[in-house]
Amino acid sequence: MSEIVVIAVDGPAASGKGTLARRIAAELGYAYLDTGLLYRAIGLELLRDGEDPADAETAAAHAVAFDAATTDFDDPVLRDEETTRAAGIVAANSQVREALVEVQRRFAAAPPGGAPGAVLDGRDIGTVICPEADHKIFVDADIQVRADRRVKELQDRGVESIPSRVLQDMKERDERDRTRSVAPLAPAADASVIDTTNLNADAAFAEAMSIIR
Ligand code: C5P
C-alpha cells in the first residue's frame, strides 16, 4: 500500500507560506489545500447573509453546514480585507474549527485526483490537523515586511489600501491568531522554521526543498 506523504506549511499572514506551499505541491505533483480559504468562505457567507461573524452560534451553524463542493474558492472577494477580518474572527471560534477538522484531514488522507501526497497550508496544520505530517515547515517574517507585501499584493490586484491600516489589521489578526485559546498560531515542536524576511520566493523554495529532501 502506498503511503500518502503529508506536508504541513504553517505561518502568519503574508509570510509567503501560500506561494511556497503551492510551489512545493507543483514540484512534487501533490494536491494543495489553502486552508485559510475555508475560514474565508465561512466569513464571507456570514457577511453576505448580513450576519455578524462574531456571533458564535450563527458562525458555528454555517461551519457545520459548510459544503466545500459548492463553494467558489476562486471568488476574488474571498481575498478582500473585509472578508479577511471576518475570517480571523470566525477562526477564533472553537466550534467553527471543530467543524472544519474533518474536511482538512480527509484531504490529507485521500488527496483529490489520486495524488501521492498533499500539501496543506494554514496556521495549525502541523500542530492540530496533521500532527503526524511527514514534513512540517513554519514560515515567518517580520511584520512590517509582511504588511508591505500585503499592500503590494492588493496594489497588483488594483485594490487601493492605506498601508498604516493594513499594518494595524495585520497586528490585530496576528495577535488574535497567536493568543486564541483554540489552535493558536505557533510552530510545532518538530517544525523547521523558514524566515522569509530577507528571502525571495526562489530562496525560500530552495530551503524548503532541501528540508523535504
Ligand atoms: O491564511 P489566510 O490569511 O488566508 O487565513 C485567513 C484567516 O483564517 C487567518 O486570519 C486565520 O485566522 C485563519 N486560519 C486559521 N487556521 C488555518 C488557516 C487560516 O485560523 N489553518
Residues whose N, C-alpha, C, O or C-beta is under 5 A from the ligand:
A	BS01	C5P	A13 T35 G36 L37 Y39 T84 A87 G88 A91 D121 G122 R123 D124 R173 D177
